Amino acid sequence: MSQDPETTAQALSRVRETHLRMKEELHRVIVGQDDVIDQLLIAILSRGHCLLVGVPGLAKTLLISSLSRTMDLSFNRIQFTPDLMPGDITGTELLHIDPETSERRFRFAHGPVFANVVLADEINRTPPKTQAALLEAMMERQVTIGGERHPLPDPFFVLATQNPIEQEGTYPLPEAQLDRFMFMVHVPYPTLADEREILRRTTGEHTADPNVVLRTEELLELQHAIRSVPVADHVLEYALALTRGTRVRSDAPLEFLREWVTWGAGPRASQFLVLGAKAHAAIEGRNHVAIEDIKAVAKPVLRHRIVTNFSAEAEGMTSDVIIDRLLNEVNPGAEVGAGVPGVA
């Protein structure tokens, strides 16, 4: 999809207003959770997938379904269970017999993955074979069945949920699949004031539904415009420095990484840092990416790409704590390999 510069500039000027309108509509249904909503909208504008992690009852499913309504997108929910098969997600070929000619042929029956927004609910409750059915869909935005490729709708987003408490009967997502998610979003408990408002809204007769803010064509325009936001070389260098700074196996790793980290983030993290920063800058009303935009998306981009070791777990050092320290120690003004602490 190509746009002329004037159309792109007009689309960028609408991003902040659209973001505020979508938050306003979502807040008719969802109380609080501003940071979670912001991160979801940034991922949508960047054409990225999200993994939402939070205990049950925090309205993760309601938030995702409401988000799809504000954009007038098709929505399917897949409840991941231990007996779910790959074909239950992608679809399968069925034998069809023509009643008139008795001709037999296979027809592809589309699975629930064929929607603009796919909610993969409790994705860690199904075996890796079934989890992997989403890999091609998330990366290539297509499904291959019987050697034939079936393109998915555009836009296409996988928004998955995961319960961090119950581990019995679950299957942790492989690192390769975690890396396909642009953001890992932590959904916290509501504040006291928010929980009080939740009680008022949900125990009465009145229920609200969000109105449509964006149509498909408008969303595609905004997504294209986001990619045109310029990024200065020093900002790109900072994104590189953060990603490479997570790698304990670099030539000169940060000392604290040796103690707590087994593996760091790969190149896809740098890509998502820049894309997320572009969307963050646009919703802040700026037409260029700044260092603070990279910092704003660092945690959701990096937290699921840092593999901590036993020592870190024993000392209570989470990936978020490690990222905070990384942000403090990496110098935004230096080039990679030229004075940035901890990177080769």
Secondary structure as GFF3:
##gff-version 3
##sequence-region A 1 344
A	DSSP	alpha_helix	5	26	.	.	.	ID=ss1
A	DSSP	alpha_helix	34	45	.	.	.	ID=ss2
A	DSSP	beta_strand	50	53	.	.	.	ID=ss3
A	DSSP	alpha_helix	60	70	.	.	.	ID=ss4
A	DSSP	beta_strand	75	79	.	.	.	ID=ss5
A	DSSP	alpha_helix	86	90	.	.	.	ID=ss6
A	DSSP	beta_strand	91	97	.	.	.	ID=ss7
A	DSSP	beta_strand	104	110	.	.	.	ID=ss8
A	DSSP	beta_strand	117	121	.	.	.	ID=ss9
A	DSSP	three_ten_helix	123	125	.	.	.	ID=ss10
A	DSSP	alpha_helix	128	131	.	.	.	ID=ss11
A	DSSP	alpha_helix	133	140	.	.	.	ID=ss12
A	DSSP	beta_strand	142	145	.	.	.	ID=ss13
A	DSSP	beta_strand	148	151	.	.	.	ID=ss14
A	DSSP	beta_strand	157	162	.	.	.	ID=ss15
A	DSSP	alpha_helix	175	178	.	.	.	ID=ss16
A	DSSP	beta_strand	183	186	.	.	.	ID=ss17
A	DSSP	alpha_helix	192	202	.	.	.	ID=ss18
A	DSSP	alpha_helix	216	227	.	.	.	ID=ss19
A	DSSP	alpha_helix	233	245	.	.	.	ID=ss20
A	DSSP	alpha_helix	255	260	.	.	.	ID=ss21
A	DSSP	beta_strand	261	263	.	.	.	ID=ss22
A	DSSP	alpha_helix	267	283	.	.	.	ID=ss23
A	DSSP	alpha_helix	291	302	.	.	.	ID=ss24
A	DSSP	beta_strand	307	308	.	.	.	ID=ss25
A	DSSP	alpha_helix	310	314	.	.	.	ID=ss26
A	DSSP	alpha_helix	319	329	.	.	.	ID=ss27
###
